[in-house]
Every structure is written in C-alpha cells, then in structure tokens.
C-alpha cells in the first residue's frame, strides 16, 4: 500500500509541476503562437474591410484554403473522442495516459473548424441567418447540427473524467497558485471527494457519454462528406465519400495524436508514462488505417479513370499531369508510401520514425483530402464556353490559415498550462494504483 501511495504521489508531483512552474520554452511557444494569431487578426480586418475580393476565390473557384482548413480540422477532431470511446467500451485501458491529450485535440480542432467557417463567410454576422432561415433540406444545416452536437458532446466527454484530476489540482496546488485559479478549480471540481458513491455516479455518466459520442462522431464526418457528395461535381459525385472521410479522419487523427504525444512527452518529461508501448500500438493502428486510406484513394479515382467522362477526364488531367499534379503525387508519397516504409522497417520503427511519419501524414492529408478535394474540382469548367478556373491563394488566406493552425496549437497549449496533460485518476485506476 505504501509503495502504491508513493507511486501515485510521484505521478502527481511530476504531472502537476508544469502547472506551477512551466518551462520558459513552453511560454515562449505560447507567445509565438499568439503573435501568429495577431497577424491573422490583422489579415482578417483587411478582409472585413474590403471583402472576399482580397482572397483568390472567385465565381468559379468559390472555395479555397478556408474550406480546406475546415475539412482538415473536422478530420482531426474524430480520433480523440472516438478512439477513447471505442477502447473504453471494449475494456482496454492502455490508452489512459494519452486519452486527455487526444480529447483536447478533438475540442480544439472543432472550435477552429467553426472559426474557419466564419472566416469563409466573409460577412460573419450572416451566421445568424443559418439559424433564422436555415432549411432542413440543406446538407449545410445538417453539418451545423452535427458539428454543434459533437462539440458539446466532446466537451462533456472531456470534462467528466477530468473532475477527479481538477479536485487533485484544487487540493495540491492551493498554496502555489492565485486565488482566482483556486476558485476556478473549486467550482469545476463540483465538490469531488473521491467517495465510492461519487465514483459510481461518475463511471455511469462516462459510460453513457461513451455510448452516445461514437455515433455523433461518425455522423459529423459523414455529413461533412455529404455536403460535397450531394453536389453534381466531378470527384464529389460518388457514394463512397462518407466512409472515405471517416477513414481518412481517423487516419489523420491518429497521426496528430502521435505528434502531440511526442511534443508533450519531451517538453514535460513524461517518458515514464507515455511509453514505447503506446507508440507501438498506435503505430500499428496507423499502418492499418494507412492501408484502408490507400484502398479508398484507389477506389475514389478508379471509376472516373475507367469511364473518362468529359468532366472526370478534365479533373484527372489536372491531378495526374496538370496544374495540381505536383501536389497530388507528393501527397500520395507522403501519406502512403514513405510512412508505410517508416512504420514497417524495424530501424525506423522508433519514436522519432513514427513521429516523422505522422508529420508527413498530417501535412499531406491536408493537401490530398482538403485542398485537392476542393480546388481541382472547382477548376473544372462545367460549361463548354468557360475556361478552366484559376486559383492562387493570397497573403490574406495564407495568414489566416497559419493563424488557424497557431490558434489550434494555442488552445491545446493553454489547456495544459492549467490542467494535467495525463489523466491522473484514470491512469492510476488502469494501473491498479487507485480507486
């Protein structure tokens, strides 16, 4: 018993230390991300002043980087909550040390996706029209409902297992933090005293949310895919787009979790808790999802390449040999070929190798399943007298895109500035160290 209590006390000391005295480099990183956001706000002010004419979007290519970012952030949001929920249902607990990291990535990605929708609208006040004049026949309304439900559900799903850890922060950090912060911890802890009755109620609520959150998570990515699939456009007018979105979202989400694990493992010195075993299991999961993604990528292109209908031929020409060919082939190499080698080859199947593979997957999936999903399709002219569309993102779009990435990273960084990066209560329980 003494050794168990000592191990839990050691865990609490390690995980709570960054909340009291964070690394200077960590705070410097927060400052740098805040500077990117400030520049993005300046770019947005230019867009609000002059309108969307300051972007590269025009009548034919009316979606660009902004909607690409929406698709990307929605994709990142699947894995954290979904993976945690599936493993909880199946009785697996090996993921406990990385659960909170994954769930925070989900929440931050959803919030940033909603922000990019506002940016893309040009006139953000028009968002109220969605609720006032929205029609249920529109897939856009389905998407608003699904994303809102998933965001609320993900926040609840993140918060419930945090209650015991917030109580630990309340009890252990009181002498070393400000009165306001102590008050916030006290309110969020909801009077938690770690009694058997409280544990029973909390476990029941977590079980209910676990069952509810899985179909909501799948619905978000399905509905986002249907926005495209229900449009008569080459490359979009396919029936596999919804499962393709779910598979690619799970794929990119696992990669994002591995990147976040590596960052926080290094910065907060968590090698004892985020171990090679977590990387090994997530690495093999990443490889399995890579194969599924490769299959869907092939199945997406094959029908159009076989039939070579007029518009499908134009789209394939753009992707395979035309204006977008370089990005297309780089995305295939970076999301399938190179990561597969890094994961399968024993010498590169390391923490560094899996992290490099994850970075490649994250970047190239943004290219393939976000940018190349949208722009080339809109470049294809649907009228015989129209020239192919042109799209070149402007400094405003690039600035707001970088600010969006910085905003996503800042939300994650600020969250773990005030709350433990590893779920102390769940990790202790999974290891048989506590109740």
N, C-alpha and C positions, 0 to 999 in steps of 0.2 A: 504493500500500500504506500509506503513511504517513497519507494522508487517511482511509483505511478504519479504521486503528487509532485515529486521533484521534476519529472519529465514534463508534466503539464505546466508547472511554474516556469521551467526553462523555455517552453514554447511561447508562453505568454510574454516573457521578457523579450525574446527575440522579435516577436511579431508586433509588439506594442512600441518597441524602441523607435522605429521610424516615425511614429505619430507624435512623439515628444521632441525628438531631435533629428529632423530629416537631413539627408545628405545635401551639401551645398550644390552638388551637381544636379540633384533632383529639382531643387528650387530654381536653379538656372535653366533647366529644361522647361519648367513651367513658364518662366519669364519669356523664353524664346518663342514658345507656342503662343503666348499672349500677344507678342509682337506681330506674328503672322496674322492673328485674328484682327488686330487693329488695322493692318494694311488691307485685309479683306473687307473690313467695315468701310474703309475709305473707297475701295473699288465699288462696293455696293451703293454708297452715296452717289457716286458718279452714274451708276445705272438708274437709280431712282430719279436723278435729276434729268437725265437725257433719254431714258427709256431703254428698251432692249436693242435699240439701234447700235449701242456701244458693244454688243456681242457680235459673233459671227453668224448668228442664226438669222434666217430669212424665211420667206414664204414657203420655199420647198424644203429646206432642212431647218425645220422649226424646233427640233430638239437637238441638244448638243451635250456639252460637258455637264451641265446641271442635271439633266435627267440620267446621264450615265452615272453620276455620283449617287443619285437616288437609288438606282438599281444596285449599285455596289454596296452601299450602306445597308440596304434591306437584306442583301445576301449575307453580309457579315453578321446580321442580327439573329440568324437562325440557330447557329450551333450552340451558343452558350446555354440557353434555356433548354433547347431540345435535347442536347446530349446529356445534360444534368438530369432532366426528367426521365429519359429513357433508362439511364443507368440506375436511378432511384427505383423505378418500377421493377426492374429486373433483379434488384437486390445487390447490385455492385456498389462498392464504396471506395474503390481505388482512386476515383476521381476527386475525392473530397478536398485535397489541398489545392486543386485548380478550379473548383466549382465557382467560387465567388469571382475569380478573375474572368472566367468565361461569361458569367451572368452580367457583370458590369460592362463588358464589351458589347453584349446584346443591347442593354439600355442606352448606352452612348451612341451606338450605331443607329438605333431607331430615332433618337432625338435629332441626330444630324441629318438623317434622311428627310424628316419632316421639315427641317430648316431649309434644305436644298429645294424642296418643293415650293416654299415661299419665295426663295430667290428666283426660281424659274418663272414664277407667275408674273414677274415684272412689277405688277401692282399688288403688293402683299395684302392690302386691305380687301381685295376681292376674295380672299379665302372665306369670308363670311357668306359669300354667295353659294358656296358649296353646301352650307347647312340650310340656307334660306330657300334656294332654288334648285337644290340637287334632286336628281331623278334616280330612282332605284334601278331603272333600266340601264344606267351607265356603269360600266366596269370601274370608272374612276371613283364613283361613290362607294362601290364595294371595297376598293382599295383603302379609302379613307376609314371606313368602318373596321376593316381588318387590321390596319396598322394601329389605329387607336386602341382597339381591344387588346392587341398583342403588347402594346406599350404599357397599358395599365396592368395587364396580367403579369408581364415580366417584372415590373417594379414590385408588385406584391410578392411574386415568387422570389425575388432577390431579398426583399425586406424580411420575410418571415424567418428564414434560417439565421438572419443577422441579429435577431433580438437578443439571444444569449450573449453574443460577442459584444453588442453595444452595452449590455449590462456589465461585462468584464471591463470595457473601457471606462464606464461610469465609476466602477469600484476601484480600479487600479490606477487610473490617470488623474483622479481628482486633485491631488496636491500639485501636479505639474502643468495643468492646462488652465485656460482662462475660465472665469465663472460662467460666461456665456456658453462656452463649449461644454462645460459640465452640465449646464441646464439642458442643452440640446440632447446630450447623451441620456440624461434622466428622463426626458419626455419620450424619446424614441425607444427606450428600454421597456416602457409600459409596465413598470413595476416588477420586472422579472427577478425572481429569487431562486430560480433553478429547483423548484419543488417538483415532486412527482406529478402532481395534478397539472401544473403548467406545462411540463414536458409532454404529457399525454395530449393535451389540447393542441399544443404546437405541432406535434407529429401528425395529428389528424388534419389540421389545416394544410400542412405541407403536402400530405398525401392527396387531398382534394385538389390543390392547385397543380400538383404533378400530373394528375389525370386530365385536367382541363386545358393545360397550357400546350400540350402536344398537338391536338387538332387545330388550335388557334395559330400555332407557329406554322404548320403546313399550309393553312388557309392563306396566310399573308403572302407567301411566295407563290402560291397558285394564282391568287387574284392578281398579283403584280404581273405574272406571265400572261394572264388572260387579257390584260389591257392591250398588250401587243397582239396576241393570237386572234383576237376578235376584230382585227383591222385587216382589210384586204391589201396587204403589202407583201412583196416578195421577202422571204426569210422569216416573216412573222406568221403567215397564214398556215400554221402547222399545228397538229394536235398534240405533239409531244412537248410543247413549250413549258407547260406547268410542271411535269415531273423533272424536266431538264433544269428548270430554275431551282427546284427543291434540291436536286442532287448537287448542282454547282454551288448553291448557297452553303450546303453542308460542307462541301469540299473547301471553299474559301474560308469558311468559319473556323474549321479545324486548324488551317494554316495560320490564321490570325491568332488563335489561342496559343499555338506553339511559339509564335513571335513574342507575345505578351509574357508567356512563361519565362522565356529566356531573359527578357529585359528585367523583370522583377526578381527573378532568381539571382541575377548578377548584382543589381542595384541594392536589394535588401538582404543579400547573402542568405538565400533560402535553400541552398543546396541540400540541406538535411531533410527538407520537407517536399520540395519539388525535385524528385529523383530521376535517375535514368529510366526507372520503370515506367514513369508517366510518359516520358518521351518515347520509349519503345512502343507502348500500346497505342499512343496517338499517332506514331509514325506508321505503324501497320494499318491503322484506320485510314490514315491519309492516303496510303498506297491503294487500299481497296476503293476509296472514293475516287482516286485518280483514274482507275480502270473504268468505273461507272461513268465518269465525266467523259473519258475518251470515247466510250461507246455512244453516248448521247451526241457528242460532237460529230461523230461519223454519221449517225442516223439523221441528224439535222440537215446535213449537206447532201446526202445521197439522193433522195427523191428529186430535188431540184437539179442536181448534176445529171441524173439519168434522163429526165424529161426535157431539160433545156428549153423550157417555155421562155418566151421573149424576155420578160422581166427577171425571171430567175437566172437567165443567161447573163444579163447585164450585171446582176448582183454578184454572181460567181466571178465574172471578169474583174470586177472591182476588187474582190477579195483575193483571188488567186494570182492575178498578173497585173492588176491595175493600180490605182492610186493608193488603195489600202493594203496592198499585197505585203509590204514590209512588216506592217503591224500584225497582219494575220499570221504570217509564218513565224515571226518572233513569239507571238502568243502561244502557238502550238508547241514550239520548242520549250518555252519557259514554263508552260503549265503541265505538260505531259512528259516529254522526252527527258529533259535534264532532271526534273525532280524524281522521276522513276529510277534513273541511274543512281542519284544520290541516296535514295532510300534503300535500294536493293544491294548496292555494293557495300560490302562489310566495312571497308576502310573509310567510307564517307557516312556510314550509318552511325553518326555521333550527334551530340547536342548541336555542335556547330553545323554539321552537314544537314540535319533536319531543319535547323533554323534558316539556312540559306535556301533550301528547297521551299520552305514556307514563304519566304520573302518573294521568291520567283513566282510562286503560285498566286500570291496575293496581287502582285503588280500585273501579271499577265492575264489574270482573270478579270481585272478591271478593264484591260484592253479588249479581251475577247467577249466577255459576257455583259459588258456595259457599253463601252464606246463602239465596238464593231457590231454590236447588236442593233444599235440605233442609227448611227450616221450613214453607213453604206446603204442601208435600206431606203433612207430618205433621199439619198443622192440619185437613186434610180428614178428616171422620169417616167411617169405613168401616161403622159400624153406624147404622141408622136412628134409634135412640133416643139417640144421643150428640150432644152439641152440638159445634160446631167447636172445635178446640183453641186454646188461647191460649198465647202465649209472649212473655215480656218478660225479656230478659237482665238479670241483677242486677249489682251493682258488682263482685262476685267474678269473674263471667265477663268483664266489660269489663277489669278489672285484669289478669287472666291473659292476655287477648288482646293488650293493649298490651305486657305483659311478653314475650309471644312475638315480637311484631314487634321489640321492643328487643333480645331475645336473638338474633334473626336478624341484625340490623344489627351487634350487638356482635361476633358471631363473624367477620363479614366484616372489621370494623374492626380487630380484634385480629390477624387473619391478616396483614393488610397493614401492621401495626405491626412485623412481624418478617420479612416476605418481600416482594420487589418486586411491585408491582401489575401490571407489564408483564413478559412473558416475554422477558428479555434475549436468551437463546440463540436462541429461535425467531424473534424479531423481526429479529435480526441476520442469521440464515440466510435468512429470507424476503426481506430487502432485499439479499441478496448481500454482506453485510458480514462474515460469519464462517462457520466451518465447522460 
